[in-house]
Amino acid sequence: MNITKEDKKEKCPKCGSKEILTLGLDQMCCDCDWDNTLLLVNLGQMDQPRLAAYEQFVKPKSFESLKSKTSTEATEVISAIRTKSPLSA
């Protein structure tokens, strides 16, 4: 999974509220219907469903347990996913 500490939101990207509920790697806004589910899936959280279930229920991960930086090779791919822009050729 390619999620990093930088993916943790301090305010809602949809409505701007600072009322963000964080449980492990899951985040949701208390003032609108935004959550980070699509981002987690796009970054590979569900590529290995058994590992995802283990990390969700048996040994939960949190943003604090993640690495701060990703490898430079993966940076362009992750950036494209976050911004929904096509990769450069």
C-alpha positions as CSV (number, residue, x, y, z in Angstrom):
1,M,0.0,0.0,0.0
2,N,1.3,3.4,-0.9
3,I,-0.4,5.6,1.6
4,T,1.8,7.9,3.7
5,K,1.5,10.3,6.6
6,E,1.0,13.1,4.1
7,D,-2.4,11.5,3.0
8,K,-3.9,12.3,6.4
9,K,-6.3,15.2,6.1
10,E,-6.6,17.9,8.8
11,K,-9.6,19.5,7.1
12,C,-12.2,18.2,4.7
13,P,-11.3,18.6,1.0
14,K,-15.0,18.8,0.2
15,C,-16.4,21.3,2.6
16,G,-13.4,22.7,4.5
17,S,-14.5,21.5,7.9
18,K,-11.9,20.7,10.5
19,E,-14.2,18.1,12.0
20,I,-12.5,15.0,10.6
21,L,-12.9,11.7,12.4
22,T,-9.9,9.4,12.0
23,L,-10.0,5.7,12.9
24,G,-6.9,4.0,11.9
25,L,-6.4,4.9,8.2
26,D,-10.1,5.7,7.7
27,Q,-11.2,9.3,7.8
28,M,-14.6,10.9,7.4
29,C,-16.0,14.4,7.7
30,C,-18.5,15.0,10.5
31,D,-20.1,17.9,8.6
32,C,-20.6,16.4,5.1
33,D,-20.5,13.0,3.4
34,W,-16.8,13.0,2.5
35,D,-14.5,10.0,3.4
36,N,-11.1,8.8,2.2
37,T,-12.3,5.3,1.0
38,L,-11.7,6.0,-2.7
39,L,-8.2,7.3,-2.0
40,L,-7.3,4.2,0.1
41,V,-8.5,1.9,-2.6
42,N,-6.7,3.8,-5.4
43,L,-3.5,3.7,-3.4
44,G,-3.7,-0.1,-3.0
45,Q,-5.3,-0.8,0.3
46,M,-7.6,-3.5,-1.3
47,D,-4.9,-5.0,-3.6
48,Q,-4.5,-7.8,-1.0
49,P,-7.9,-8.2,0.8
50,R,-6.6,-10.6,3.5
51,L,-3.8,-8.3,4.4
52,A,-6.2,-5.3,4.4
53,A,-8.6,-7.2,6.8
54,Y,-5.6,-8.1,9.0
55,E,-4.4,-4.5,9.1
56,Q,-7.9,-3.2,9.8
57,F,-9.1,-5.6,12.5
58,V,-6.2,-7.7,13.9
59,K,-3.3,-5.3,13.9
60,P,-4.7,-1.9,12.9
61,K,-2.5,0.6,11.2
62,S,-2.6,4.4,11.8
63,F,-1.2,7.4,10.0
64,E,1.4,7.7,12.8
65,S,2.7,4.2,12.0
66,L,3.3,5.0,8.3
67,K,6.4,6.3,6.6
68,S,6.6,10.0,5.9
69,K,8.0,9.7,2.4
70,T,7.6,7.3,-0.5
71,S,10.3,6.2,-2.9
72,T,10.9,8.5,-5.8
73,E,9.9,5.8,-8.3
74,A,6.4,5.6,-6.8
75,T,5.9,9.3,-6.3
76,E,4.8,10.1,-9.8
77,V,2.2,7.3,-9.8
78,I,0.8,8.3,-6.4
79,S,0.7,11.9,-7.4
80,A,-1.2,11.1,-10.5
81,I,-3.7,9.0,-8.5
82,R,-4.3,11.8,-6.0
83,T,-4.8,14.5,-8.7
84,K,-6.5,12.1,-11.1
85,S,-4.1,13.3,-13.9
86,P,-2.6,11.0,-16.5
87,L,1.0,9.8,-16.1
88,S,3.6,11.4,-18.3
89,A,5.0,9.2,-21.0
